[in-house]
Amino acid sequence: MTQNNFPASITPSILPVERLLPQPDPNATALVRLVTDSLDESKDPTAWLLNRPHPLATEAKIVRMYQREDGGVDVYSSDGRMFVKTFVPERVIRFADEAMSEDTFVEFITIAEEGEEEEEEEEPEPEPAPAPTPPPNGPSGSSAAS
């Protein structure tokens, strides 16, 4: 059995549908927390937590969350009878947390640090000084043979 990427502090009850889901790739990241703008008049940010109640349908548990190419997040939730996919657009997302394996963690940091080193190496070069313009050939700019 492969070990998943979910924090040990999350010990949810398993829904029957979850037994049908494939196990996540152990080296993939898992979106575990999403914080968005408020969904009600309280003005407090809304937290979307993996394996916890859905903020809009508290009888349903968030089963998976996936980052989309457009920056939004798809949230899949269920109470065992209903199965819902909620789209959260990027414009309301404040931040997200991803859990990952140790190897993936090290790889991400290595890539980030290599990117910083490349940016430092690619400092813009100073613009070359313009070439001097030759003096015009004319009565005041050159000596004429007499």
VENWOJO-V10709 format. One record per helix or strand. SS is the DSSP state (hx for helix, st for strand). FROM is the first residue (numbers start at 1). LEN is the number of residues. If there is no record, write none. Layout:
# VENWOJO-V10709
SS;FROM;LEN / SS;FROM;LEN
This chain:
# VENWOJO-V10709
hx;16;5 / st;30;7 / st;46;4 / st;53;1 / st;61;7 / st;73;6 / st;83;6 / hx;90;3 / st;93;7 / hx;102;20
